[in-house]
């Protein structure tokens, strides 16, 4: 999931590269995935 999510950071690393367009629905879905990952990581740190 994190590898797939890295596509959105291309502007930060390579400002002249083509950007991945996305709409509000896609942004909402990706935000939910990121929140799930954060919960999972937080649970792993508490073990």
mmCIF entry with sequence, helices, sheets and N, C-alpha, C, O atoms, coordinates in Angstrom:
data_MODEL
# 
_entry.id   MODEL 
# 
_entity.id                         1 
_entity.type                       polymer 
_entity.pdbx_number_of_molecules   1 
# 
_entity_poly.entity_id                      1 
_entity_poly.type                           'polypeptide(L)' 
_entity_poly.nstd_linkage                   no 
_entity_poly.nstd_monomer                   no 
_entity_poly.pdbx_seq_one_letter_code       
;(UNK)(UNK)(UNK)(UNK)(UNK)(UNK)(UNK)(UNK)(UNK)(UNK)(UNK)(UNK)(UNK)(UNK)(UNK)(UNK)
(UNK)(UNK)(UNK)(UNK)(UNK)(UNK)(UNK)(UNK)(UNK)(UNK)(UNK)(UNK)(UNK)(UNK)(UNK)(UNK)
(UNK)(UNK)(UNK)(UNK)(UNK)(UNK)(UNK)(UNK)(UNK)(UNK)(UNK)(UNK)(UNK)(UNK)(UNK)
;
_entity_poly.pdbx_seq_one_letter_code_can   XXXXXXXXXXXXXXXXXXXXXXXXXXXXXXXXXXXXXXXXXXXXXXX 
_entity_poly.pdbx_strand_id                 A 
# 
loop_
_entity_poly_seq.entity_id 
_entity_poly_seq.num 
_entity_poly_seq.mon_id 
_entity_poly_seq.hetero 
1 1  UNK n 
1 2  UNK n 
1 3  UNK n 
1 4  UNK n 
1 5  UNK n 
1 6  UNK n 
1 7  UNK n 
1 8  UNK n 
1 9  UNK n 
1 10 UNK n 
1 11 UNK n 
1 12 UNK n 
1 13 UNK n 
1 14 UNK n 
1 15 UNK n 
1 16 UNK n 
1 17 UNK n 
1 18 UNK n 
1 19 UNK n 
1 20 UNK n 
1 21 UNK n 
1 22 UNK n 
1 23 UNK n 
1 24 UNK n 
1 25 UNK n 
1 26 UNK n 
1 27 UNK n 
1 28 UNK n 
1 29 UNK n 
1 30 UNK n 
1 31 UNK n 
1 32 UNK n 
1 33 UNK n 
1 34 UNK n 
1 35 UNK n 
1 36 UNK n 
1 37 UNK n 
1 38 UNK n 
1 39 UNK n 
1 40 UNK n 
1 41 UNK n 
1 42 UNK n 
1 43 UNK n 
1 44 UNK n 
1 45 UNK n 
1 46 UNK n 
1 47 UNK n 
# 
_struct_asym.id          A 
_struct_asym.entity_id   1 
# 
loop_
_struct_conf.conf_type_id 
_struct_conf.id 
_struct_conf.pdbx_PDB_helix_id 
_struct_conf.beg_label_comp_id 
_struct_conf.beg_label_asym_id 
_struct_conf.beg_label_seq_id 
_struct_conf.pdbx_beg_PDB_ins_code 
_struct_conf.end_label_comp_id 
_struct_conf.end_label_asym_id 
_struct_conf.end_label_seq_id 
_struct_conf.pdbx_end_PDB_ins_code 
_struct_conf.beg_auth_comp_id 
_struct_conf.beg_auth_asym_id 
_struct_conf.beg_auth_seq_id 
_struct_conf.end_auth_comp_id 
_struct_conf.end_auth_asym_id 
_struct_conf.end_auth_seq_id 
_struct_conf.pdbx_PDB_helix_class 
_struct_conf.details 
_struct_conf.pdbx_PDB_helix_length 
HELX_P HELX_P1 AA1 UNK A 2  ? UNK A 5  ? UNK A 2  UNK A 5  1 ? 4  
HELX_P HELX_P2 AA2 UNK A 6  ? UNK A 9  ? UNK A 6  UNK A 9  5 ? 4  
HELX_P HELX_P3 AA3 UNK A 10 ? UNK A 13 ? UNK A 10 UNK A 13 1 ? 4  
HELX_P HELX_P4 AA4 UNK A 24 ? UNK A 45 ? UNK A 24 UNK A 45 1 ? 22 
# 
_struct_conf_type.id          HELX_P 
_struct_conf_type.criteria    ? 
_struct_conf_type.reference   ? 
# 
loop_
_atom_site.group_PDB 
_atom_site.id 
_atom_site.type_symbol 
_atom_site.label_atom_id 
_atom_site.label_alt_id 
_atom_site.label_comp_id 
_atom_site.label_asym_id 
_atom_site.label_entity_id 
_atom_site.label_seq_id 
_atom_site.pdbx_PDB_ins_code 
_atom_site.Cartn_x 
_atom_site.Cartn_y 
_atom_site.Cartn_z 
_atom_site.occupancy 
_atom_site.B_iso_or_equiv 
_atom_site.pdbx_formal_charge 
_atom_site.auth_seq_id 
_atom_site.auth_comp_id 
_atom_site.auth_asym_id 
_atom_site.auth_atom_id 
_atom_site.pdbx_PDB_model_num 
ATOM 1   N N  . UNK A 1 1  ? 0.830   -1.178 0.000   1.00 0.00 ? 1  UNK A N  1 
ATOM 2   C CA . UNK A 1 1  ? 0.000   0.000  0.000   1.00 0.00 ? 1  UNK A CA 1 
ATOM 3   C C  . UNK A 1 1  ? 0.876   1.244  0.000   1.00 0.00 ? 1  UNK A C  1 
ATOM 4   O O  . UNK A 1 1  ? 0.607   2.183  -0.749  1.00 0.00 ? 1  UNK A O  1 
ATOM 5   N N  . UNK A 1 2  ? 1.895   1.270  0.805   1.00 0.00 ? 2  UNK A N  1 
ATOM 6   C CA . UNK A 1 2  ? 2.755   2.452  0.868   1.00 0.00 ? 2  UNK A CA 1 
ATOM 7   C C  . UNK A 1 2  ? 3.498   2.680  -0.445  1.00 0.00 ? 2  UNK A C  1 
ATOM 8   O O  . UNK A 1 2  ? 3.700   3.826  -0.848  1.00 0.00 ? 2  UNK A O  1 
ATOM 9   N N  . UNK A 1 3  ? 3.899   1.622  -1.102  1.00 0.00 ? 3  UNK A N  1 
ATOM 10  C CA . UNK A 1 3  ? 4.565   1.761  -2.400  1.00 0.00 ? 3  UNK A CA 1 
ATOM 11  C C  . UNK A 1 3  ? 3.605   2.380  -3.413  1.00 0.00 ? 3  UNK A C  1 
ATOM 12  O O  . UNK A 1 3  ? 3.990   3.263  -4.178  1.00 0.00 ? 3  UNK A O  1 
ATOM 13  N N  . UNK A 1 4  ? 2.364   1.920  -3.416  1.00 0.00 ? 4  UNK A N  1 
ATOM 14  C CA . UNK A 1 4  ? 1.358   2.476  -4.325  1.00 0.00 ? 4  UNK A CA 1 
ATOM 15  C C  . UNK A 1 4  ? 1.070   3.938  -3.993  1.00 0.00 ? 4  UNK A C  1 
ATOM 16  O O  . UNK A 1 4  ? 0.845   4.751  -4.889  1.00 0.00 ? 4  UNK A O  1 
ATOM 17  N N  . UNK A 1 5  ? 1.077   4.257  -2.737  1.00 0.00 ? 5  UNK A N  1 
ATOM 18  C CA . UNK A 1 5  ? 0.763   5.609  -2.277  1.00 0.00 ? 5  UNK A CA 1 
ATOM 19  C C  . UNK A 1 5  ? 1.855   6.603  -2.670  1.00 0.00 ? 5  UNK A C  1 
ATOM 20  O O  . UNK A 1 5  ? 1.599   7.804  -2.763  1.00 0.00 ? 5  UNK A O  1 
ATOM 21  N N  . UNK A 1 6  ? 3.064   6.110  -2.901  1.00 0.00 ? 6  UNK A N  1 
ATOM 22  C CA . UNK A 1 6  ? 4.188   6.964  -3.253  1.00 0.00 ? 6  UNK A CA 1 
ATOM 23  C C  . UNK A 1 6  ? 4.013   7.701  -4.561  1.00 0.00 ? 6  UNK A C  1 
ATOM 24  O O  . UNK A 1 6  ? 4.698   8.696  -4.798  1.00 0.00 ? 6  UNK A O  1 
ATOM 25  N N  . UNK A 1 7  ? 3.119   7.244  -5.414  1.00 0.00 ? 7  UNK A N  1 
ATOM 26  C CA . UNK A 1 7  ? 2.897   7.908  -6.695  1.00 0.00 ? 7  UNK A CA 1 
ATOM 27  C C  . UNK A 1 7  ? 2.426   9.350  -6.502  1.00 0.00 ? 7  UNK A C  1 
ATOM 28  O O  . UNK A 1 7  ? 2.631   10.194 -7.374  1.00 0.00 ? 7  UNK A O  1 
ATOM 29  N N  . UNK A 1 8  ? 1.805   9.626  -5.382  1.00 0.00 ? 8  UNK A N  1 
ATOM 30  C CA . UNK A 1 8  ? 1.297   10.976 -5.116  1.00 0.00 ? 8  UNK A CA 1 
ATOM 31  C C  . UNK A 1 8  ? 2.387   11.930 -4.636  1.00 0.00 ? 8  UNK A C  1 
ATOM 32  O O  . UNK A 1 8  ? 2.145   13.132 -4.532  1.00 0.00 ? 8  UNK A O  1 
ATOM 33  N N  . UNK A 1 9  ? 3.562   11.428 -4.345  1.00 0.00 ? 9  UNK A N  1 
ATOM 34  C CA . UNK A 1 9  ? 4.662   12.261 -3.863  1.00 0.00 ? 9  UNK A CA 1 
ATOM 35  C C  . UNK A 1 9  ? 5.618   12.651 -4.982  1.00 0.00 ? 9  UNK A C  1 
ATOM 36  O O  . UNK A 1 9  ? 6.657   13.258 -4.723  1.00 0.00 ? 9  UNK A O  1 
ATOM 37  N N  . UNK A 1 10 ? 5.287   12.317 -6.195  1.00 0.00 ? 10 UNK A N  1 
ATOM 38  C CA . UNK A 1 10 ? 6.170   12.614 -7.320  1.00 0.00 ? 10 UNK A CA 1 
ATOM 39  C C  . UNK A 1 10 ? 6.455   14.109 -7.450  1.00 0.00 ? 10 UNK A C  1 
ATOM 40  O O  . UNK A 1 10 ? 7.576   14.487 -7.790  1.00 0.00 ? 10 UNK A O  1 
ATOM 41  N N  . UNK A 1 11 ? 5.484   14.952 -7.190  1.00 0.00 ? 11 UNK A N  1 
ATOM 42  C CA . UNK A 1 11 ? 5.689   16.403 -7.313  1.00 0.00 ? 11 UNK A CA 1 
ATOM 43  C C  . UNK A 1 11 ? 6.750   16.884 -6.334  1.00 0.00 ? 11 UNK A C  1 
ATOM 44  O O  . UNK A 1 11 ? 7.520   17.791 -6.647  1.00 0.00 ? 11 UNK A O  1 
ATOM 45  N N  . UNK A 1 12 ? 6.795   16.285 -5.158  1.00 0.00 ? 12 UNK A N  1 
ATOM 46  C CA . UNK A 1 12 ? 7.786   16.676 -4.165  1.00 0.00 ? 12 UNK A CA 1 
ATOM 47  C C  . UNK A 1 12 ? 9.193   16.265 -4.548  1.00 0.00 ? 12 UNK A C  1 
ATOM 48  O O  . UNK A 1 12 ? 10.151  16.994 -4.295  1.00 0.00 ? 12 UNK A O  1 
ATOM 49  N N  . UNK A 1 13 ? 9.317   15.094 -5.160  1.00 0.00 ? 13 UNK A N  1 
ATOM 50  C CA . UNK A 1 13 ? 10.631  14.589 -5.548  1.00 0.00 ? 13 UNK A CA 1 
ATOM 51  C C  . UNK A 1 13 ? 11.068  15.074 -6.917  1.00 0.00 ? 13 UNK A C  1 
ATOM 52  O O  . UNK A 1 13 ? 12.238  15.389 -7.132  1.00 0.00 ? 13 UNK A O  1 
ATOM 53  N N  . UNK A 1 14 ? 10.124  15.133 -7.836  1.00 0.00 ? 14 UNK A N  1 
ATOM 54  C CA . UNK A 1 14 ? 10.431  15.482 -9.219  1.00 0.00 ? 14 UNK A CA 1 
ATOM 55  C C  . UNK A 1 14 ? 9.413   16.525 -9.713  1.00 0.00 ? 14 UNK A C  1 
ATOM 56  O O  . UNK A 1 14 ? 8.442   16.165 -10.379 1.00 0.00 ? 14 UNK A O  1 
ATOM 57  N N  . UNK A 1 15 ? 9.621   17.783 -9.403  1.00 0.00 ? 15 UNK A N  1 
ATOM 58  C CA . UNK A 1 15 ? 8.618   18.809 -9.717  1.00 0.00 ? 15 UNK A CA 1 
ATOM 59  C C  . UNK A 1 15 ? 8.282   18.936 -11.204 1.00 0.00 ? 15 UNK A C  1 
ATOM 60  O O  . UNK A 1 15 ? 7.191   19.394 -11.545 1.00 0.00 ? 15 UNK A O  1 
ATOM 61  N N  . UNK A 1 16 ? 9.182   18.546 -12.083 1.00 0.00 ? 16 UNK A N  1 
ATOM 62  C CA . UNK A 1 16 ? 8.925   18.666 -13.513 1.00 0.00 ? 16 UNK A CA 1 
ATOM 63  C C  . UNK A 1 16 ? 8.249   17.436 -14.124 1.00 0.00 ? 16 UNK A C  1 
ATOM 64  O O  . UNK A 1 16 ? 7.963   17.424 -15.321 1.00 0.00 ? 16 UNK A O  1 
ATOM 65  N N  . UNK A 1 17 ? 7.992   16.410 -13.325 1.00 0.00 ? 17 UNK A N  1 
ATOM 66  C CA . UNK A 1 17 ? 7.392   15.188 -13.852 1.00 0.00 ? 17 UNK A CA 1 
ATOM 67  C C  . UNK A 1 17 ? 5.878   15.346 -14.004 1.00 0.00 ? 17 UNK A C  1 
ATOM 68  O O  . UNK A 1 17 ? 5.268   16.251 -13.436 1.00 0.00 ? 17 UNK A O  1 
ATOM 69  N N  . UNK A 1 18 ? 5.298   14.448 -14.781 1.00 0.00 ? 18 UNK A N  1 
ATOM 70  C CA . UNK A 1 18 ? 3.844   14.450 -14.957 1.00 0.00 ? 18 UNK A CA 1 
ATOM 71  C C  . UNK A 1 18 ? 3.186   14.071 -13.634 1.00 0.00 ? 18 UNK A C  1 
ATOM 72  O O  . UNK A 1 18 ? 3.658   13.175 -12.934 1.00 0.00 ? 18 UNK A O  1 
ATOM 73  N N  . UNK A 1 19 ? 2.123   14.738 -13.303 1.00 0.00 ? 19 UNK A N  1 
ATOM 74  C CA . UNK A 1 19 ? 1.435   14.503 -12.040 1.00 0.00 ? 19 UNK A CA 1 
ATOM 75  C C  . UNK A 1 19 ? 0.273   13.534 -12.239 1.00 0.00 ? 19 UNK A C  1 
ATOM 76  O O  . UNK A 1 19 ? -0.310  13.459 -13.321 1.00 0.00 ? 19 UNK A O  1 
ATOM 77  N N  . UNK A 1 20 ? -0.052  12.798 -11.186 1.00 0.00 ? 20 UNK A N  1 
ATOM 78  C CA . UNK A 1 20 ? -1.161  11.861 -11.222 1.00 0.00 ? 20 UNK A CA 1 
ATOM 79  C C  . UNK A 1 20 ? -2.436  12.624 -10.894 1.00 0.00 ? 20 UNK A C  1 
ATOM 80  O O  . UNK A 1 20 ? -2.600  13.104 -9.772  1.00 0.00 ? 20 UNK A O  1 
ATOM 81  N N  . UNK A 1 21 ? -3.342  12.742 -11.861 1.00 0.00 ? 21 UNK A N  1 
ATOM 82  C CA . UNK A 1 21 ? -4.591  13.451 -11.568 1.00 0.00 ? 21 UNK A CA 1 
ATOM 83  C C  . UNK A 1 21 ? -5.530  12.559 -10.754 1.00 0.00 ? 21 UNK A C  1 
ATOM 84  O O  . UNK A 1 21 ? -5.566  11.344 -10.952 1.00 0.00 ? 21 UNK A O  1 
ATOM 85  N N  . UNK A 1 22 ? -6.266  13.147 -9.866  1.00 0.00 ? 22 UNK A N  1 
ATOM 86  C CA . UNK A 1 22 ? -7.269  12.390 -9.133  1.00 0.00 ? 22 UNK A CA 1 
ATOM 87  C C  . UNK A 1 22 ? -8.394  13.330 -8.724  1.00 0.00 ? 22 UNK A C  1 
ATOM 88  O O  . UNK A 1 22 ? -8.210  14.541 -8.599  1.00 0.00 ? 22 UNK A O  1 
ATOM 89  N N  . UNK A 1 23 ? -9.564  12.734 -8.520  1.00 0.00 ? 23 UNK A N  1 
ATOM 90  C CA . UNK A 1 23 ? -10.746 13.513 -8.178  1.00 0.00 ? 23 UNK A CA 1 
ATOM 91  C C  . UNK A 1 23 ? -11.040 13.387 -6.683  1.00 0.00 ? 23 UNK A C  1 
ATOM 92  O O  . UNK A 1 23 ? -10.303 12.733 -5.946  1.00 0.00 ? 23 UNK A O  1 
ATOM 93  N N  . UNK A 1 24 ? -12.109 14.012 -6.260  1.00 0.00 ? 24 UNK A N  1 
ATOM 94  C CA . UNK A 1 24 ? -12.471 14.016 -4.843  1.00 0.00 ? 24 UNK A CA 1 
ATOM 95  C C  . UNK A 1 24 ? -12.744 12.612 -4.322  1.00 0.00 ? 24 UNK A C  1 
ATOM 96  O O  . UNK A 1 24 ? -12.360 12.283 -3.199  1.00 0.00 ? 24 UNK A O  1 
ATOM 97  N N  . UNK A 1 25 ? -13.401 11.782 -5.124  1.00 0.00 ? 25 UNK A N  1 
ATOM 98  C CA . UNK A 1 25 ? -13.690 10.409 -4.692  1.00 0.00 ? 25 UNK A CA 1 
ATOM 99  C C  . UNK A 1 25 ? -12.415 9.612  -4.482  1.00 0.00 ? 25 UNK A C  1 
ATOM 100 O O  . UNK A 1 25 ? -12.276 8.907  -3.483  1.00 0.00 ? 25 UNK A O  1 
ATOM 101 N N  . UNK A 1 26 ? -11.487 9.721  -5.417  1.00 0.00 ? 26 UNK A N  1 
ATOM 102 C CA . UNK A 1 26 ? -10.214 9.017  -5.289  1.00 0.00 ? 26 UNK A CA 1 
ATOM 103 C C  . UNK A 1 26 ? -9.442  9.519  -4.074  1.00 0.00 ? 26 UNK A C  1 
ATOM 104 O O  . UNK A 1 26 ? -8.866  8.726  -3.330  1.00 0.00 ? 26 UNK A O  1 
ATOM 105 N N  . UNK A 1 27 ? -9.432  10.825 -3.874  1.00 0.00 ? 27 UNK A N  1 
ATOM 106 C CA . UNK A 1 27 ? -8.738  11.394 -2.716  1.00 0.00 ? 27 UNK A CA 1 
ATOM 107 C C  . UNK A 1 27 ? -9.349  10.873 -1.418  1.00 0.00 ? 27 UNK A C  1 
ATOM 108 O O  . UNK A 1 27 ? -8.617  10.553 -0.481  1.00 0.00 ? 27 UNK A O  1 
ATOM 109 N N  . UNK A 1 28 ? -10.656 10.784 -1.347  1.00 0.00 ? 28 UNK A N  1 
ATOM 110 C CA . UNK A 1 28 ? -11.325 10.271 -0.141  1.00 0.00 ? 28 UNK A CA 1 
ATOM 111 C C  . UNK A 1 28 ? -10.973 8.811  0.110   1.00 0.00 ? 28 UNK A C  1 
ATOM 112 O O  . UNK A 1 28 ? -10.721 8.415  1.248   1.00 0.00 ? 28 UNK A O  1 
ATOM 113 N N  . UNK A 1 29 ? -10.957 8.008  -0.957  1.00 0.00 ? 29 UNK A N  1 
ATOM 114 C CA . UNK A 1 29 ? -10.606 6.598  -0.819  1.00 0.00 ? 29 UNK A CA 1 
ATOM 115 C C  . UNK A 1 29 ? -9.169  6.426  -0.359  1.00 0.00 ? 29 UNK A C  1 
ATOM 116 O O  . UNK A 1 29 ? -8.882  5.597  0.505   1.00 0.00 ? 29 UNK A O  1 
ATOM 117 N N  . UNK A 1 30 ? -8.273  7.204  -0.931  1.00 0.00 ? 30 UNK A N  1 
ATOM 118 C CA . UNK A 1 30 ? -6.862  7.111  -0.547  1.00 0.00 ? 30 UNK A CA 1 
ATOM 119 C C  . UNK A 1 30 ? -6.645  7.585  0.887   1.00 0.00 ? 30 UNK A C  1 
ATOM 120 O O  . UNK A 1 30 ? -5.802  7.042  1.602   1.00 0.00 ? 30 UNK A O  1 
ATOM 121 N N  . UNK A 1 31 ? -7.391  8.579  1.299   1.00 0.00 ? 31 UNK A N  1 
ATOM 122 C CA . UNK A 1 31 ? -7.295  9.049  2.679   1.00 0.00 ? 31 UNK A CA 1 
ATOM 123 C C  . UNK A 1 31 ? -7.741  7.960  3.641   1.00 0.00 ? 31 UNK A C  1 
ATOM 124 O O  . UNK A 1 31 ? -7.117  7.769  4.685   1.00 0.00 ? 31 UNK A O  1 
ATOM 125 N N  . UNK A 1 32 ? -8.799  7.247  3.313   1.00 0.00 ? 32 UNK A N  1 
ATOM 126 C CA . UNK A 1 32 ? -9.245  6.131  4.150   1.00 0.00 ? 32 UNK A CA 1 
ATOM 127 C C  . UNK A 1 32 ? -8.186  5.040  4.228   1.00 0.00 ? 32 UNK A C  1 
ATOM 128 O O  . UNK A 1 32 ? -7.940  4.482  5.298   1.00 0.00 ? 32 UNK A O  1 
ATOM 129 N N  . UNK A 1 33 ? -7.559  4.736  3.091   1.00 0.00 ? 33 UNK A N  1 
ATOM 130 C CA . UNK A 1 33 ? -6.487  3.733  3.096   1.00 0.00 ? 33 UNK A CA 1 
ATOM 131 C C  . UNK A 1 33 ? -5.324  4.175  3.975   1.00 0.00 ? 33 UNK A C  1 
ATOM 132 O O  . UNK A 1 33 ? -4.751  3.362  4.701   1.00 0.00 ? 33 UNK A O  1 
ATOM 133 N N  . UNK A 1 34 ? -4.973  5.457  3.915   1.00 0.00 ? 34 UNK A N  1 
ATOM 134 C CA . UNK A 1 34 ? -3.877  5.980  4.734   1.00 0.00 ? 34 UNK A CA 1 
ATOM 135 C C  . UNK A 1 34 ? -4.231  5.913  6.214   1.00 0.00 ? 34 UNK A C  1 
ATOM 136 O O  . UNK A 1 34 ? -3.381  5.586  7.042   1.00 0.00 ? 34 UNK A O  1 
ATOM 137 N N  . UNK A 1 35 ? -5.466  6.219  6.548   1.00 0.00 ? 35 UNK A N  1 
ATOM 138 C CA . UNK A 1 35 ? -5.898  6.144  7.949   1.00 0.00 ? 35 UNK A CA 1 
ATOM 139 C C  . UNK A 1 35 ? -5.847  4.713  8.461   1.00 0.00 ? 35 UNK A C  1 
ATOM 140 O O  . UNK A 1 35 ? -5.445  4.473  9.599   1.00 0.00 ? 35 UNK A O  1 
ATOM 141 N N  . UNK A 1 36 ? -6.258  3.752  7.618   1.00 0.00 ? 36 UNK A N  1 
ATOM 142 C CA . UNK A 1 36 ? -6.180  2.341  8.005   1.00 0.00 ? 36 UNK A CA 1 
ATOM 143 C C  . UNK A 1 36 ? -4.740  1.919  8.239   1.00 0.00 ? 36 UNK A C  1 
ATOM 144 O O  . UNK A 1 36 ? -4.451  1.192  9.189   1.00 0.00 ? 36 UNK A O  1 
ATOM 145 N N  . UNK A 1 37 ? -3.842  2.367  7.386   1.00 0.00 ? 37 UNK A N  1 
ATOM 146 C CA . UNK A 1 37 ? -2.426  2.044  7.535   1.00 0.00 ? 37 UNK A CA 1 
ATOM 147 C C  . UNK A 1 37 ? -1.873  2.644  8.826   1.00 0.00 ? 37 UNK A C  1 
ATOM 148 O O  . UNK A 1 37 ? -1.108  1.993  9.537   1.00 0.00 ? 37 UNK A O  1 
ATOM 149 N N  . UNK A 1 38 ? -2.251  3.861  9.123   1.00 0.00 ? 38 UNK A N  1 
ATOM 150 C CA . UNK A 1 38 ? -1.800  4.512  10.352  1.00 0.00 ? 38 UNK A CA 1 
ATOM 151 C C  . UNK A 1 38 ? -2.290  3.751  11.581  1.00 0.00 ? 38 UNK A C  1 
ATOM 152 O O  . UNK A 1 38 ? -1.533  3.561  12.533  1.00 0.00 ? 38 UNK A O  1 
ATOM 153 N N  . UNK A 1 39 ? -3.540  3.317  11.569  1.00 0.00 ? 39 UNK A N  1 
ATOM 154 C CA . UNK A 1 39 ? -4.063  2.520  12.686  1.00 0.00 ? 39 UNK A CA 1 
ATOM 155 C C  . UNK A 1 39 ? -3.290  1.214  12.836  1.00 0.00 ? 39 UNK A C  1 
ATOM 156 O O  . UNK A 1 39 ? -2.958  0.811  13.951  1.00 0.00 ? 39 UNK A O  1 
ATOM 157 N N  . UNK A 1 40 ? -3.005  0.552  11.716  1.00 0.00 ? 40 UNK A N  1 
ATOM 158 C CA . UNK A 1 40 ? -2.264  -0.702 11.749  1.00 0.00 ? 40 UNK A CA 1 
ATOM 159 C C  . UNK A 1 40 ? -0.859  -0.493 12.307  1.00 0.00 ? 40 UNK A C  1 
ATOM 160 O O  . UNK A 1 40 ? -0.402  -1.255 13.159  1.00 0.00 ? 40 UNK A O  1 
ATOM 161 N N  . UNK A 1 41 ? -0.178  0.549  11.820  1.00 0.00 ? 41 UNK A N  1 
ATOM 162 C CA . UNK A 1 41 ? 1.172   0.828  12.290  1.00 0.00 ? 41 UNK A CA 1 
ATOM 163 C C  . UNK A 1 41 ? 1.191   1.179  13.776  1.00 0.00 ? 41 UNK A C  1 
ATOM 164 O O  . UNK A 1 41 ? 2.072   0.736  14.513  1.00 0.00 ? 41 UNK A O  1 
ATOM 165 N N  . UNK A 1 42 ? 0.223   1.972  14.207  1.00 0.00 ? 42 UNK A N  1 
ATOM 166 C CA . UNK A 1 42 ? 0.129   2.348  15.615  1.00 0.00 ? 42 UNK A CA 1 
ATOM 167 C C  . UNK A 1 42 ? -0.072  1.120  16.491  1.00 0.00 ? 42 UNK A C  1 
ATOM 168 O O  . UNK A 1 42 ? 0.532   1.012  17.558  1.00 0.00 ? 42 UNK A O  1 
ATOM 169 N N  . UNK A 1 43 ? -0.920  0.192  16.046  1.00 0.00 ? 43 UNK A N  1 
ATOM 170 C CA . UNK A 1 43 ? -1.157  -1.038 16.797  1.00 0.00 ? 43 UNK A CA 1 
ATOM 171 C C  . UNK A 1 43 ? 0.126   -1.863 16.881  1.00 0.00 ? 43 UNK A C  1 
ATOM 172 O O  . UNK A 1 43 ? 0.399   -2.462 17.921  1.00 0.00 ? 43 UNK A O  1 
ATOM 173 N N  . UNK A 1 44 ? 0.919   -1.905 15.806  1.00 0.00 ? 44 UNK A N  1 
ATOM 174 C CA . UNK A 1 44 ? 2.177   -2.666 15.809  1.00 0.00 ? 44 UNK A CA 1 
ATOM 175 C C  . UNK A 1 44 ? 3.172   -2.054 16.798  1.00 0.00 ? 44 UNK A C  1 
ATOM 176 O O  . UNK A 1 44 ? 3.924   -2.782 17.446  1.00 0.00 ? 44 UNK A O  1 
ATOM 177 N N  . UNK A 1 45 ? 3.183   -0.742 16.916  1.00 0.00 ? 45 UNK A N  1 
ATOM 178 C CA . UNK A 1 45 ? 4.120   -0.085 17.827  1.00 0.00 ? 45 UNK A CA 1 
ATOM 179 C C  . UNK A 1 45 ? 3.766   -0.325 19.287  1.00 0.00 ? 45 UNK A C  1 
ATOM 180 O O  . UNK A 1 45 ? 4.638   -0.256 20.153  1.00 0.00 ? 45 UNK A O  1 
ATOM 181 N N  . UNK A 1 46 ? 2.531   -0.597 19.564  1.00 0.00 ? 46 UNK A N  1 
ATOM 182 C CA . UNK A 1 46 ? 2.084   -0.814 20.944  1.00 0.00 ? 46 UNK A CA 1 
ATOM 183 C C  . UNK A 1 46 ? 2.343   -2.228 21.429  1.00 0.00 ? 46 UNK A C  1 
ATOM 184 O O  . UNK A 1 46 ? 2.172   -2.510 22.615  1.00 0.00 ? 46 UNK A O  1 
ATOM 185 N N  . UNK A 1 47 ? 2.753   -3.130 20.533  1.00 0.00 ? 47 UNK A N  1 
ATOM 186 C CA . UNK A 1 47 ? 2.982   -4.535 20.945  1.00 0.00 ? 47 UNK A CA 1 
ATOM 187 C C  . UNK A 1 47 ? 4.165   -4.668 21.851  1.00 0.00 ? 47 UNK A C  1 
ATOM 188 O O  . UNK A 1 47 ? 4.491   -5.773 22.284  1.00 0.00 ? 47 UNK A O  1 
# 
